[in-house]
């Protein structure tokens, strides 16, 4: 089955792409964004049940007539949207890097 980009590449070609410095840089860049974002979001989400269990009085306190736990739950939703927005912005850069990698692979294939 051909690749979506229209670039048909052998296993050796894919191996060459995966070992290229451009591709390695792209993977490091993506990992540098995704891993911290995931860990922060996961920790933030897991903090709510911990606070509810170990600080029930604080989580039950009222702010603007609603419990802190409720506001915390709403903040998780807001944080999810912020993380998605940040990823979409970062992904534009990832796409540019991927486009350069594909262009370089096409040039290398034509010169073979």
Rosetta blueprint (number, residue, H / E / L):
1 X L
2 X L
3 X L
4 X L
5 X L
6 X L
7 X L
8 X L
9 X L
10 X L
11 X H
12 X H
13 X H
14 X H
15 X H
16 X H
17 X H
18 X H
19 X H
20 X L
21 X H
22 X H
23 X H
24 X H
25 X H
26 X H
27 X H
28 X H
29 X H
30 X H
31 X H
32 X H
33 X H
34 X H
35 X H
36 X H
37 X H
38 X H
39 X H
40 X H
41 X H
42 X H
43 X H
44 X H
45 X H
46 X H
47 X H
48 X H
49 X H
50 X H
51 X H
52 X H
53 X H
54 X H
55 X L
56 X H
57 X H
58 X H
59 X H
60 X H
61 X L
62 X E
63 X E
64 X L
65 X L
66 X E
67 X E
68 X H
69 X H
70 X H
71 X H
72 X H
73 X H
74 X H
75 X H
76 X H
77 X H
78 X H
79 X H
80 X H
81 X H
82 X H
83 X H
84 X H
85 X H
86 X H
87 X H
88 X H
89 X H
90 X H
91 X H
92 X H
93 X H
94 X H
95 X H
96 X H
97 X H
98 X H
99 X H
100 X H
101 X H
102 X H
103 X H
104 X H
105 X H
106 X H
107 X H
108 X H
109 X H
110 X H
111 X H
112 X L
